[in-house]
Amino acid sequence: MRRRGQISTMAIVFLIVGIIIGAVIGYFLKPTPVGVVSEEEYNRLLAENEQLKKKVEELTKQLEEAGPGAPTEITITVWAIGPDPPSEYRYKNFEIAAERLNKMLETMGINLKVKVTGEFFVRPVEWEEYRKKFYLAFKAGEAPDIYLTGHEDIAYLAENNYIIPLDDYIEEYWDTVYYDIIPTLWDACRYKEKTWAVPQDAEVRPLYFRKDVLRKLGWSEEEIAEFPEKIERGEVTLDDILEIAKEAVDKGYVERGLIHRVKEGYDYLQFYLAYGGRLWDPATGKMVFTKSAWRKTLDWFYRAVHEYKVILPTQFSGDWDKDFHEPATKGKALFISGGSWHKGEWIKKGLLSEDEFWKVMGYALHPAGEPGRKPVTLSHPLVYTITAQASERGKADIAFMLITLVTDPHLNAIHAIESAHLAILYSEISDSRYTQDKFLQDVAYMLDYTTFIPSHPQWSEYSRAVFNVLRAVETGDMNVDQAYDTLLSQLQSALGDELLVED
Amino acid sequence: MAKFKLKSSIYLFLVPSLAIITVFFIIPAILTFLIGLTDMDWTFKWHWIGLKNFEAMIKEKWMTKIFNNTLFYVFTTLSFFNVGMALIVSLLTHHIHEKIGTAIRAIWLLPRITPSTVYALLWLWASRPEETSLFNWIFTSLGYEPKAWLLEQPWLIVILVNGFVGTSFGMIIFTAALKSIPVDYLRAAIVDGASTWQLIRHVELPLIRWPIMFVTAYQTLSLLTSYEYILLVTDGGPGFYTTEVLALYSYHQAFKAYGGVTRFGYGAALATILVIIGLAMSVLYWKMFKMKELMLEPRIEVD
């Protein structure tokens, strides 16, 4: 008990001594207040001063390390997709452009260097995953500065502030290069009276045909050579295609009369266009369902698979290599509803040599659905956009400068030739490399017959609904009436007022 | 006082599992329901639209088909493979030489341990319509015409693909249960002159009743929400939602769109329905299998 009392007394003594020592030290260490600045303010300024000193030291050190005259580096991130590997110049051209720009800057003695990073996506990354990656990257604040995409995405991207309008930039650089862009391509870049993108390339989707099979069917060389022109004049209809394909299948010359893509996409919409269907109403900006055209399209596919037996019911559950590229290039199919880029892909993949291609492959527009209608093709121009995050990072100016540099007749011609896409500039059409490419020259006229995919934020819904019923018709799950009713009701319920239904 | 202490310590022991259930089930389920009340897409905006997604679901003509597909898929795969085949394999391998039995069970585990994309690709190759594909090669050498398997028999392929993976789970549980049956019971039955069939029917099966019920309940719920292999093999096709099940439809709506714009809100609404069905099935199984009895304290005290 006594011991406890001693401890308490000692503790109190120590406490008092401690307080006294503390007070003395505090008195001597206390800084003299300067003028009217409070002590708190003084300490804050002191700390800030220290921090600034450190930063200056750091920067001086960095400068010393970099050596005299080292340039400031600006990195621009670019994302582009094939998904076909030959389209790599969609990305590579930026590296070339940056190199050119850096040389110019160096010559002018400007201490600036532009570096391009990013990625070029190829299969197995398809459009779907590519878009998904972009939306997620954007959400994470890691979106690229320049984003290549299909023109039909512009509506959604613009509506949701993913990208910035480029009108001012385009105006500024109009005389440099943009005056030269084929005007219809600008239509694909506009949404709600603003221009949101710069065209990257365009393509057409021909109906390829195997000349060797037609020869076996007894066609003369003249008849084969005339075939595309006859289609262009509207003298050959989709029904004639069924007849020719059936003959080739019946005689055992081919296993498949006609092949088309194996997954969801846009190619098959051409058959609807060939029957006079409209996808989009430019006046109202709404999507369109042309009743008669959809019924005839579904009927054509039904007959092609179940009556004429020229399209296999398994086509839509197939594999790109085994059910598309192989039958096309090995002569197991007569008609191939493909895209101009497939020529590039077949040759790059070694499935056909350039010589073989010319020997066995012909190409034409997709024929008119009925007599009196026009033949068609479909284009899906790809475009470069600048993201809102590039703008936030203060990189939009440089990004646009790079886009201006890649929109160059020579650079774009390299891309066009390597991947079998079409020119976007008038001067590119007369580029010496481009003029030497017979295929690109040959298919250029098809642009006169082309239609674009609608630029509407809900286009995905339309596309998905069409794919679902077409697959159902081909596999025999639905007859024409069922498919037609399902398509119409699905589109009406999903799109509501955004769908115009016309006869 | 002692009773209170016991009770509080019981709750204390329950805390970890309660926390896990809250974080990984209750919160996600509530979030899913809430997202189901929006038209959220890649912009991740919470734009409330009330019960519109659920209304749209009811209006969709093909929902009945998808619902029936789900029931068909779950119960066929479950009865033929996840429980049926699992039981057959474990009983057969239990009654043969142990080493051979173990080897056979190990083979049955192969589909489970093969990466799902590789496994699905093997099935896709094997079932291709050409005469040279594995199935057609077997089929034609038996004198039959080659078939486009995925087109003509999509369900058969889907159920086989899932079944071969699903069998192993039940097989392991049943084998463990069979091995834990005291050998005296079996000897006694054999001494009484029971045949192998009688041994299985009257001794083994009744003794592994609880594991069978557990596997049935567990695998029903797991099949209900599984879609991975269907996605890889048929992607819901080949025709109009031919093999589309509810879980896959929810995935398709939420994450799949060639045009890029998906419907998280609608997908979440579909997933909410799945959660409700799952809960209802759990309650049903609990009552039907009288699982409460499994949890009861033993009537005799064993020290």
Contacts between the chains, C-beta under 8 A, distances in Angstrom:
chain1	res1	chain2	res2	distance
A	127	B	258	6.5
A	127	B	260	7.3
A	128	B	256	6.9
A	128	B	257	6.8
A	128	B	258	5.7
A	128	B	260	6.8
A	131	B	260	3.5
A	132	B	42	7.8
A	132	B	255	7.5
A	132	B	260	7.4
A	135	B	42	3.7
A	135	B	43	8.0
A	135	B	260	7.6
A	136	B	42	7.8
A	139	B	42	7.6
A	139	B	44	6.2
A	152	B	259	6.9
A	153	B	259	7.8
A	153	B	260	6.1
A	156	B	260	7.2
A	156	B	261	5.6
A	160	B	42	8.0
A	160	B	43	4.8
A	263	B	258	7.8
A	264	B	258	4.3
A	265	B	258	6.6
A	312	B	129	7.9
A	312	B	148	8.0
A	313	B	148	7.3
A	313	B	151	5.7
A	313	B	238	7.7
A	314	B	129	5.7
A	314	B	148	5.1
A	314	B	150	7.0
A	314	B	151	5.0
A	314	B	238	6.9
A	316	B	237	7.0
A	316	B	238	7.0
A	317	B	150	5.7
A	317	B	151	6.8
A	317	B	234	6.9
A	317	B	235	7.8
A	317	B	237	5.3
A	317	B	238	4.2
A	319	B	124	7.7
A	322	B	128	7.3
A	457	B	261	6.8
A	458	B	261	7.0
A	459	B	259	5.1
A	459	B	261	7.7
A	460	B	257	4.3
A	460	B	258	7.0
A	460	B	259	3.0
A	460	B	260	6.2
A	460	B	261	4.2
A	460	B	262	7.5
A	461	B	259	7.8
A	461	B	261	7.8
A	463	B	257	7.8
A	463	B	258	5.7
A	463	B	259	4.9
A	464	B	257	6.2
A	464	B	258	6.9
A	464	B	259	7.3
A	467	B	258	7.4
A	468	B	240	6.3
A	468	B	241	7.6
A	469	B	240	7.0
A	471	B	237	6.0
A	471	B	238	7.1
A	471	B	239	6.4
A	471	B	240	6.8
A	472	B	239	5.0
A	472	B	240	3.3
A	475	B	151	6.3
A	475	B	237	7.3
A	475	B	238	4.9
A	475	B	239	3.7
A	475	B	240	7.7
A	475	B	242	7.4
A	476	B	239	7.0
A	477	B	239	3.0
A	477	B	240	4.4
A	477	B	242	6.4
A	478	B	239	7.5
A	478	B	240	5.7
A	486	B	61	7.1
A	486	B	62	7.8
A	486	B	240	7.4
A	489	B	61	7.0
A	493	B	56	6.7
A	493	B	59	6.2
A	493	B	60	7.5
